[in-house]
Amino acid sequence: MSWNDTEEDEAAHPDDSIDREMPDESDMDDPDGPPLIHCPHCRKMIHEESEWCHYCGQYISAEDNPRETPMWLVVGTMLGLLGVLAGAIAWILQ
């Protein structure tokens, strides 16, 4: 008997090859899956109780979360640097 004897398999189990019942789509849903969250560093989905991200290797904690810089701070810094640069150019051109 060889590993690909299909005629013998069909003769032994005629119903298996013809009438297979596929699962319902509702059976394929996994509502009981593990709770997932986004990694604050790389934004990949990780388990909610993970101590560190298995994708980027960063630890997940409140202290290690990347902080978003407020927009007012970015704009204020840029305006301050522009003021210093304009003052330096005016002083040089005197």
DSSP file (Angstrom, degrees, kcal/mol; ACC not computed):
  #  RESIDUE AA STRUCTURE BP1 BP2  ACC     N-H-->O    O-->H-N    N-H-->O    O-->H-N    TCO  KAPPA ALPHA  PHI   PSI    X-CA   Y-CA   Z-CA
    1    1 A M              0   0    0      0, 0.0     2,-0.2     0, 0.0     0, 0.0   0.000 360.0 360.0 360.0 129.7    0.0    0.0    0.0
    2    2 A S    >   -     0   0    0      1,-0.1     3,-1.1     0, 0.0     0, 0.0  -0.532 360.0-107.6 -97.7 168.5    1.5    3.4   -0.9
    3    3 A W  T 3  S+     0   0    0      1,-0.3    -1,-0.1    -2,-0.2     0, 0.0   0.643 114.9  48.5 -72.3 -14.3    0.8    6.7    0.8
    4    4 A N  T 3   +     0   0    0      5,-0.0     2,-1.6     2,-0.0    -1,-0.3  -0.046  65.9 137.7-118.5  34.2   -1.3    8.0   -2.0
    5    5 A D    <>  +     0   0    0     -3,-1.1     4,-1.3     1,-0.2     5,-0.1  -0.626  19.5 166.9 -77.8  90.5   -3.7    5.1   -2.6
    6    6 A T  H  >  +     0   0    0     -2,-1.6     4,-2.6     2,-0.2     5,-0.2   0.822  68.0  58.6 -78.6 -31.2   -6.9    7.2   -3.0
    7    7 A E  H  > S+     0   0    0      1,-0.2     4,-2.1     2,-0.2    -1,-0.2   0.913 108.0  46.2 -65.6 -40.9   -9.1    4.4   -4.5
    8    8 A E  H  > S+     0   0    0      2,-0.2     4,-2.1     1,-0.2    -1,-0.2   0.886 112.8  50.6 -68.1 -37.4   -8.6    2.3   -1.4
    9    9 A D  H  X S+     0   0    0     -4,-1.3     4,-2.4     2,-0.2    -2,-0.2   0.909 111.4  47.5 -65.6 -41.4   -9.2    5.2    0.9
   10   10 A E  H  < S+     0   0    0     -4,-2.6    -1,-0.2     1,-0.2    -2,-0.2   0.866 112.0  50.4 -68.1 -35.2  -12.4    6.1   -0.9
   11   11 A A  H  < S+     0   0    0     -4,-2.1    -1,-0.2    -5,-0.2    -2,-0.2   0.884 114.1  44.5 -69.0 -37.1  -13.6    2.5   -0.8
   12   12 A A  H  < S+     0   0    0     -4,-2.1    -2,-0.2     1,-0.3    -1,-0.2   0.869 132.1  19.8 -74.5 -36.0  -12.9    2.2    2.9
   13   13 A H     X  +     0   0    0     -4,-2.4     4,-0.9    -5,-0.2     3,-0.3  -0.632  68.2 161.4-133.6  73.9  -14.5    5.6    3.7
   14   14 A P  H  > S+     0   0    0      0, 0.0     4,-0.6     0, 0.0     3,-0.2   0.827  75.5  52.7 -67.9 -30.2  -16.9    6.6    0.9
   15   15 A D  H  > S+     0   0    0      1,-0.2     4,-2.0     2,-0.2     3,-0.3   0.810  99.0  63.5 -76.7 -28.5  -18.8    9.1    2.9
   16   16 A D  H  4 S+     0   0    0     -3,-0.3    -1,-0.2     1,-0.2    -6,-0.1   0.860 104.4  44.5 -65.8 -36.3  -15.8   11.1    4.1
   17   17 A S  H  < S+     0   0    0     -4,-0.9    -1,-0.2    -3,-0.2     3,-0.2   0.695 122.8  34.1 -83.8 -18.1  -14.7   12.3    0.7
   18   18 A I  H  < S+     0   0    0     -4,-0.6     2,-0.8    -3,-0.3    -2,-0.2   0.871 117.7  39.4-103.0 -49.0  -18.1   13.3   -0.6
   19   19 A D     <  +     0   0    0     -4,-2.0     2,-0.5    -5,-0.2    -1,-0.2  -0.631  66.2 158.3-113.8  74.0  -20.2   14.6    2.3
   20   20 A R        -     0   0    0     -2,-0.8     2,-0.6    -3,-0.2    -4,-0.1  -0.827  33.0-139.8 -96.9 132.4  -18.1   16.8    4.5
   21   21 A E        -     0   0    0     -2,-0.5    -2,-0.0     0, 0.0     0, 0.0  -0.797  13.6-144.4 -93.3 125.4  -19.9   19.3    6.7
   22   22 A M        -     0   0    0     -2,-0.6     2,-0.1     1,-0.1     0, 0.0  -0.569  26.5-102.2 -84.5 150.5  -18.2   22.6    7.0
   23   23 A P        -     0   0    0      0, 0.0    -1,-0.1     0, 0.0     5,-0.0  -0.363  39.1-101.8 -70.9 151.7  -18.4   24.5   10.3
   24   24 A D    >>  -     0   0    0      1,-0.1     4,-0.8    -2,-0.1     3,-0.5  -0.356  25.6-121.0 -65.5 152.1  -20.8   27.4   10.6
   25   25 A E  H >> S+     0   0    0      1,-0.2     4,-0.6     2,-0.2     3,-0.5   0.835 115.0  59.2 -64.5 -30.5  -19.2   30.9   10.4
   26   26 A S  H 34 S+     0   0    0      1,-0.2     3,-0.5     2,-0.2    -1,-0.2   0.810 101.0  55.1 -68.2 -27.5  -20.6   31.6   13.9
   27   27 A D  H <4 S+     0   0    0     -3,-0.5    -1,-0.2     1,-0.2    -2,-0.2   0.740 101.9  58.8 -73.0 -21.8  -18.5   28.6   15.2
   28   28 A M  H << S+     0   0    0     -4,-0.8    -1,-0.2    -3,-0.5    -2,-0.2   0.637  82.8  99.8 -84.9 -14.2  -15.4   30.2   13.7
   29   29 A D     <  -     0   0    0     -4,-0.6     3,-0.1    -3,-0.5    -3,-0.0  -0.436  61.1-154.3 -68.6 146.9  -15.7   33.4   15.8
   30   30 A D    >   +     0   0    0      1,-0.1     3,-1.4    -2,-0.1    -1,-0.1  -0.622  29.9 156.9-123.8  72.8  -13.5   33.4   18.8
   31   31 A P  T 3  S+     0   0    0      0, 0.0    -1,-0.1     0, 0.0    -2,-0.0   0.718  74.9  60.3 -69.7 -17.4  -15.1   35.8   21.3
   32   32 A D  T 3  S+     0   0    0     -3,-0.1    -2,-0.0     3,-0.0    -3,-0.0   0.194  79.3 127.9 -93.7  17.3  -13.3   34.1   24.1
   33   33 A G  S <  S-     0   0    0     -3,-1.4     3,-0.1     1,-0.2    -3,-0.0  -0.145  73.3 -76.1 -67.0 168.6   -9.9   34.9   22.7
   34   34 A P        -     0   0    0      0, 0.0     2,-0.3     0, 0.0    -1,-0.2  -0.371  52.9-102.7 -67.6 144.7   -7.3   36.6   24.8
   35   35 A P        -     0   0    0      0, 0.0    13,-2.6     0, 0.0     2,-0.3  -0.520  44.5-160.3 -69.0 129.0   -7.8   40.4   25.5
   36   36 A L  E     -A   47   0A   0     -2,-0.3     2,-0.3    11,-0.2    11,-0.2  -0.835  14.1-178.4-115.0 149.4   -5.4   42.3   23.2
   37   37 A I  E     -A   46   0A   0      9,-2.6     9,-3.0    -2,-0.3     2,-0.4  -0.881  34.0 -98.3-133.8 167.4   -4.1   45.9   23.4
   38   38 A H  E     -A   45   0A   0     -2,-0.3     7,-0.2     7,-0.2     6,-0.1  -0.718  37.0-116.1 -86.6 138.0   -1.8   48.0   21.2
   39   39 A C     >  -     0   0    0      5,-2.4     4,-1.7    -2,-0.4    21,-0.0  -0.581  19.4-139.3 -67.1 130.8    1.8   48.3   22.2
   40   40 A P  T  4 S+     0   0    0      0, 0.0    -1,-0.1     0, 0.0    20,-0.0   0.646  98.3  43.9 -69.6 -11.4    2.4   52.0   23.1
   41   41 A H  T  4 S+     0   0    0      3,-0.1    -2,-0.0    17,-0.1    19,-0.0   0.881 132.7  10.9 -98.3 -49.8    5.8   51.9   21.3
   42   42 A C  T  4 S-     0   0    0      2,-0.1    -4,-0.0    16,-0.1     0, 0.0   0.506  89.5-130.0-111.1  -6.6    5.3   49.9   18.0
   43   43 A R     <  +     0   0    0     -4,-1.7     2,-0.2     1,-0.2    -5,-0.0   0.640  57.8 140.6  67.0  18.9    1.4   49.8   18.0
   44   44 A K        -     0   0    0      1,-0.1    -5,-2.4    -6,-0.1     2,-0.4  -0.580  61.9 -97.1 -85.8 156.3    1.3   46.0   17.3
   45   45 A M  E     +A   38   0A   0     -7,-0.2     2,-0.3    -2,-0.2    -7,-0.2  -0.595  52.2 168.5 -77.3 127.8   -1.4   43.9   19.1
   46   46 A I  E     -A   37   0A   0     -9,-3.0    -9,-2.6    -2,-0.4     2,-0.1  -0.876  42.8 -78.9-133.2 165.7   -0.1   42.2   22.2
   47   47 A H  E >   -A   36   0A   0     -2,-0.3     3,-1.6   -11,-0.2   -11,-0.2  -0.392  40.0-124.2 -66.4 143.2   -1.7   40.4   25.1
   48   48 A E  T 3  S+     0   0    0    -13,-2.6    -1,-0.1     1,-0.3   -12,-0.1   0.800 108.2  47.6 -60.7 -32.3   -3.2   42.7   27.7
   49   49 A E  T 3  S+     0   0    0    -14,-0.3    -1,-0.3     2,-0.0     2,-0.1   0.278  81.4 128.8 -96.4  11.4   -1.2   41.2   30.6
   50   50 A S    <   -     0   0    0     -3,-1.6     3,-0.1     1,-0.1    -4,-0.0  -0.396  48.2-155.9 -66.8 141.1    2.2   41.3   28.8
   51   51 A E  S    S+     0   0    0      1,-0.2     9,-2.9    -2,-0.1     2,-0.3   0.746  80.3  13.8 -85.6 -26.5    5.0   43.0   30.7
   52   52 A W  B    S-B   59   0B   0      7,-0.3     2,-0.4   -13,-0.0     7,-0.3  -0.977  86.6 -98.9-146.7 158.1    6.9   43.7   27.5
   53   53 A C     >  -     0   0    0      5,-2.9     4,-1.5    -2,-0.3    -7,-0.1  -0.628  19.6-153.7 -81.1 129.2    6.2   43.7   23.8
   54   54 A H  T  4 S+     0   0    0     -2,-0.4    -1,-0.1     2,-0.2    -8,-0.0   0.598  92.8  50.9 -78.0 -11.0    7.4   40.6   22.0
   55   55 A Y  T  4 S+     0   0    0      3,-0.1    -1,-0.2   -11,-0.1    -9,-0.0   0.903 126.9  15.3 -90.6 -51.1    7.7   42.6   18.7
   56   56 A C  T  4 S-     0   0    0      2,-0.1    -2,-0.2   -12,-0.1    -1,-0.0   0.604  93.2-127.9-103.7 -13.0    9.8   45.6   19.7
   57   57 A G     <  +     0   0    0     -4,-1.5     2,-0.2     1,-0.3    -3,-0.1   0.487  59.4 139.1  83.0   2.3   11.1   44.5   23.1
   58   58 A Q        -     0   0    0      1,-0.1    -5,-2.9    -6,-0.1    -1,-0.3  -0.563  56.2-113.5 -81.9 144.8   10.0   47.6   25.0
   59   59 A Y  B     -B   52   0B   0     -7,-0.3     2,-0.8    -2,-0.2    -7,-0.3  -0.522  23.3-132.2 -75.8 144.5    8.5   47.2   28.5
   60   60 A I        +     0   0    0     -9,-2.9     2,-0.3    -2,-0.2    -1,-0.1  -0.870  53.8 118.1-101.7 107.9    4.8   48.1   28.9
   61   61 A S  S  > S-     0   0    0     -2,-0.8     4,-1.0     1,-0.1     3,-0.2  -0.974  73.0-104.5-159.8 165.4    4.3   50.3   31.9
   62   62 A A  T  4 S+     0   0    0     -2,-0.3     3,-0.3     1,-0.2    -1,-0.1   0.843 119.7  51.9 -64.3 -32.8    3.0   53.8   32.7
   63   63 A E  T  4 S+     0   0    0      1,-0.2    -1,-0.2    -3,-0.1    -3,-0.0   0.823 112.4  44.6 -73.7 -30.1    6.5   55.0   33.3
   64   64 A D  T  4 S+     0   0    0     -3,-0.2    -1,-0.2     2,-0.1    -2,-0.2   0.520  82.1 118.5 -94.2  -5.6    7.9   53.7   30.0
   65   65 A N  S  < S-     0   0    0     -4,-1.0     2,-0.3    -3,-0.3   -24,-0.1  -0.345  75.7-107.3 -61.4 137.6    5.0   54.9   27.7
   66   66 A P        -     0   0    0      0, 0.0     2,-0.4     0, 0.0    -1,-0.1  -0.500  36.4-133.2 -66.2 130.4    6.1   57.4   25.1
   67   67 A R        -     0   0    0     -2,-0.3     2,-0.5    -3,-0.1    -3,-0.0  -0.670  10.1-128.6 -87.8 137.0    4.9   60.8   26.1
   68   68 A E        -     0   0    0     -2,-0.4    -1,-0.0     1,-0.0     3,-0.0  -0.714  22.1-129.2 -82.7 131.2    3.2   62.9   23.5
   69   69 A T        -     0   0    0     -2,-0.5     5,-0.1     1,-0.1    -1,-0.0  -0.678  28.9-112.3 -79.7 127.8    4.7   66.4   23.4
   70   70 A P    >>  -     0   0    0      0, 0.0     4,-1.6     0, 0.0     3,-0.6  -0.320  18.4-127.9 -61.1 142.3    1.9   69.0   23.6
   71   71 A M  H 3> S+     0   0    0      1,-0.2     4,-2.6     2,-0.2     5,-0.2   0.845 107.4  59.2 -61.4 -35.4    1.5   71.0   20.4
   72   72 A W  H 3> S+     0   0    0      1,-0.2     4,-2.3     2,-0.2    -1,-0.2   0.856 104.5  51.3 -64.4 -32.4    1.8   74.3   22.2
   73   73 A L  H <> S+     0   0    0     -3,-0.6     4,-2.2     2,-0.2    -1,-0.2   0.900 110.8  47.4 -70.8 -39.8    5.2   73.3   23.4
   74   74 A V  H  X S+     0   0    0     -4,-1.6     4,-2.2     2,-0.2    -2,-0.2   0.939 115.5  44.6 -64.6 -47.9    6.4   72.4   19.9
   75   75 A V  H  X S+     0   0    0     -4,-2.6     4,-2.4     1,-0.2     5,-0.2   0.910 113.5  50.8 -65.3 -42.2    5.1   75.6   18.4
   76   76 A G  H  X S+     0   0    0     -4,-2.3     4,-2.3    -5,-0.2    -1,-0.2   0.894 110.5  49.1 -62.7 -40.7    6.5   77.8   21.3
   77   77 A T  H  X S+     0   0    0     -4,-2.2     4,-2.5     2,-0.2    -1,-0.2   0.914 111.5  49.1 -65.2 -42.7    9.9   76.2   21.0
   78   78 A M  H  X S+     0   0    0     -4,-2.2     4,-2.2     2,-0.2    -2,-0.2   0.911 112.1  48.2 -63.8 -42.2   10.0   76.8   17.2
   79   79 A L  H  X S+     0   0    0     -4,-2.4     4,-2.2     2,-0.2    -1,-0.2   0.894 111.4  51.0 -65.7 -39.2    8.9   80.4   17.6
   80   80 A G  H  X S+     0   0    0     -4,-2.3     4,-2.3     2,-0.2    -2,-0.2   0.917 110.7  48.0 -63.4 -43.6   11.5   81.0   20.3
   81   81 A L  H  X S+     0   0    0     -4,-2.5     4,-2.5     1,-0.2    -2,-0.2   0.884 110.5  51.8 -65.1 -38.4   14.3   79.5   18.1
   82   82 A L  H  X S+     0   0    0     -4,-2.2     4,-2.6     2,-0.2    -1,-0.2   0.894 109.4  50.8 -64.0 -39.1   13.1   81.7   15.2
   83   83 A G  H  X S+     0   0    0     -4,-2.2     4,-2.4     2,-0.2    -2,-0.2   0.919 111.4  46.9 -63.9 -44.1   13.3   84.8   17.5
   84   84 A V  H  X S+     0   0    0     -4,-2.3     4,-2.3     2,-0.2    -2,-0.2   0.908 113.4  49.2 -64.1 -41.5   16.8   83.9   18.6
   85   85 A L  H  X S+     0   0    0     -4,-2.5     4,-2.2     2,-0.2    -2,-0.2   0.906 111.6  48.3 -65.0 -42.0   17.9   83.3   15.0
   86   86 A A  H  X S+     0   0    0     -4,-2.6     4,-2.3     1,-0.2    -2,-0.2   0.894 112.0  50.0 -66.1 -39.1   16.4   86.6   13.8
   87   87 A G  H  X S+     0   0    0     -4,-2.4     4,-2.1     2,-0.2    -2,-0.2   0.895 110.4  49.8 -65.0 -40.0   18.1   88.4   16.7
   88   88 A A  H  X S+     0   0    0     -4,-2.3     4,-2.1     2,-0.2    -2,-0.2   0.898 111.7  47.9 -66.5 -40.9   21.4   86.8   15.8
   89   89 A I  H  X S+     0   0    0     -4,-2.2     4,-2.1     2,-0.2    -2,-0.2   0.905 111.8  50.0 -66.8 -40.6   21.1   87.8   12.1
   90   90 A A  H  < S+     0   0    0     -4,-2.3     4,-0.4     1,-0.2    -2,-0.2   0.883 111.4  49.1 -65.3 -37.5   20.1   91.4   13.0
   91   91 A W  H >< S+     0   0    0     -4,-2.1     3,-0.8     1,-0.2    -1,-0.2   0.898 111.5  48.7 -68.0 -40.4   23.1   91.7   15.3
   92   92 A I  H 3< S+     0   0    0     -4,-2.1    -2,-0.2     1,-0.2    -1,-0.2   0.872 108.6  54.0 -66.9 -37.4   25.5   90.3   12.7
   93   93 A L  T 3<        0   0    0     -4,-2.1    -1,-0.2     1,-0.2    -2,-0.2   0.503 360.0 360.0 -78.5  -3.7   24.2   92.7   10.0
   94   94 A Q    <         0   0    0     -3,-0.8    -1,-0.2    -4,-0.4    -2,-0.1   0.491 360.0 360.0 -67.3 360.0   24.7   95.8   12.1
